[in-house]
Amino acid sequence: MALLRITLTTEENKTLQELEVADSVPRRTKQRATALRLNGTEWKVKAIALIFKKRSHDQQLNCI
């Protein structure tokens, strides 16, 4: 299986950072921006998925 890896320019990374902290951006978009940035810093897809799975589980617990 081929690795899923992206390379971000400085400008692309900055744009994704801005999306992550913007108040007007939906949560899902912020999560996607974070995932892209992590992948751009050579995190493995599996590790990124585990982080978001844990965050999703934690958010569900907070709703109870």
C-alpha positions in Angstrom: 0.0 0.0 0.0 1.3 3.4 -0.9 1.8 6.0 1.8 -0.6 8.9 1.9 1.7 11.9 2.3 1.4 15.5 1.4 3.9 18.3 1.2 2.7 21.8 2.2 4.2 25.1 1.2 4.7 27.7 4.0 1.7 29.6 2.7 -0.5 26.5 2.6 0.5 25.6 6.2 -0.3 29.2 7.3 -3.7 29.1 5.7 -4.5 25.8 7.4 -3.3 27.2 10.8 -5.7 30.2 10.3 -8.6 27.8 9.6 -7.9 25.9 12.8 -8.3 28.9 15.0 -11.0 30.8 13.1 -14.3 31.2 15.0 -16.4 31.2 11.8 -15.1 27.9 10.5 -17.1 24.7 11.3 -15.5 22.1 13.6 -15.2 19.5 10.9 -13.3 21.9 8.7 -10.9 22.7 11.6 -10.3 19.0 12.1 -9.5 18.5 8.4 -7.1 21.4 8.5 -5.4 19.8 11.5 -5.2 16.4 9.9 -3.6 17.9 6.7 -1.1 19.9 8.8 -0.1 16.8 10.8 0.3 14.8 7.6 2.4 17.6 6.2 4.8 17.2 9.2 5.2 13.5 8.4 2.7 12.1 10.9 1.4 8.7 9.7 -2.2 8.5 8.6 -2.9 5.8 11.3 -1.6 8.0 14.1 -3.7 11.0 12.9 -6.8 8.8 12.7 -6.2 7.6 16.3 -6.1 11.2 17.6 -9.4 12.1 15.9 -11.0 8.8 17.1 -10.0 9.7 20.7 -11.2 13.3 20.4 -14.5 12.1 19.0 -14.9 9.7 21.9 -14.0 12.4 24.5 -16.6 14.8 22.9 -19.3 12.1 23.1 -18.5 11.6 26.8 -18.8 15.3 27.4 -22.3 15.4 25.9 -23.7 12.8 28.4 
